[in-house]
Amino acid sequence: MFVGLVIGTVILGTLSLAFFDYFKTFDWCPEHRWKVALLGAGIGSFIGILVGWTRIRRHHGLKRLASSEAAEFMEKASDRLAERTKTLLGKLGFASLKDVMKLVEKDRQTLLWIGDLSVVTAGDVQSVERRTIAAFQHTGLSLPQFILQRRRMGLGLLKTMIGLQDIRFADYTRFSDTYHLSGCSQHLVTQLFDKSLLDHFSARRSCEIGGEGDWLIVAAPQRKYLSAASRKLFSNQARELFSLFAAACRHVDTSAVPQETCSPTGLLDKLRPAVVSDSEATAFLKQPVPRSVPKQIARPHIRPAYILAICGAFFLFASCISIMTLFVAPITVALWLAGIPLMLGSVLLWAARWFRRKQLRLLSYGQVTLGFIQSVTRAILQSQTCPRYRVQVQYEAMGTPTISVVTLSSDFIEEVWKAQEQNRQVPLMYDPHAPQHCLLAWQLSTSWHAHPSMRKPPDGSEAE
């Protein structure tokens, strides 16, 4: 409420000053700017308090709902649960899951989380998608990977760009016209969506759903956060859907047809030809030192060097242009104008060369070993496209226990969490000349940089 008061006061107070010349044409407008600013600040503070009070009331309503259902209430869920929810629903961007109530169902084998998911996508215009979701985890569930979304503007273009599958049913044209269904294994997804599921979704406007393995995520139809009363109704609807999928899952024969692996084969794949599969990354690690580093493997790891080199070249070009000021400005001013860009450009070019040599030396001469994941925390500095995480790894380098930190994108962070949870060793390579400089083997493959429904989990047998 206090934050809303401050923000409302500052914003409307500032706007009132900025548009004073427009407001003073009205008869009710005060004569002086400070009076207009006070009036705007007063209105803004009232609006801010009203918005803050509404949010506080909703928050306490959710707490009471959790208490009435004997559920645990969490202000914010773990990053792992938020990332899993976002990925299974096929979302891309920064995800957070707040105001979460955790329940243990009567069978004692099903866990249910209901919370407010927000996904921030960065682009020309930053957008935020808000949705109340229900996340189920059931030990006896074995779902093929799938994402069910309502068809909307822009989804067809995305499907064409990345080659996303569109699974349709000839006997259920209404379902196929209303929903977009995708998954890595079309055969298994077709088995899963039996008559009961198709009839259910064909008859009513339902939720967006994603599932894989023992997880099922249900997103409410409304593109907003639900109130406590609406959340209770949504939980009943989500439980009904979970029962339908649990029953349909029993008829899916995962042993009859092996799960085929999808890879992006659409236009986006043609625009990015430097794709490294898991098998290619494994073959690269098995090469004797010094390795021959293919361009498609080196390019993602030396891209920052290219950016530094471009910035350095820009400053050097600016310093050359600044030499012209020698003829029109005092010598001291001209030297400053030419010297500062020259110094910055030289430093950036040196940094680009140093970074490139450092990365290529790791790829060419890196020693392969196994290590353990010690901790995973969200990085302070974030990418514009997806969250980044700082992963602390412990391994033995040159006979000495070593701890290092690598920064990873969220593409395969779920596998990192699994390795940490199971205390499982992960393959990595380190630089013998700088043992704390290392790279996880997963980072060599670019098969993860795809839509969530098309990512392939790393093969543990290949990584050994």
Buried (B, 14 or more C-beta within 10 A) or exposed (E): BEEBBBBBBBBBBBBBBEEBEEBBEEEEBBEEBEEBBBBBBBBBBBBBBBBBEEBEEBBEBBBEBBEEEEBEBBEBBEBBBBBBBBBBBBBBBBBBBBBBBBBEEEEEEBBBBBBBBBBBBBEEEEEEBEBBBBBBBBEEBBBBBBBBBBEEEEBEEBBEBBBBBBBBBEEBEEBBEBBBBBBBBBBBBBBBBBEEBBEBBBEEEBBBBBBBEBBBBBBBBEEEBBBBEBBBEBBEBBBEBBEBBBEBBEEBEBEEEEBEBBBBEBEBBEEEEEBBBBEBBBEBBEEEEEBEBEEBBBBBBBEBBEEBBEBBBBBBEBBEEBEEBBEEBEEEEBBBBBEBBBEBBBEBBEBBBEBBEBBBBBBBBBBEBBBBBEEBEBBEEBEEBBBBBBBBBEBEBEEEEBEBBBEBBBBBBBBBBBBBEEEEBBBBBBBBEEBEBBBBBBBBBBBBBBBBBBBBBBEEEBBE
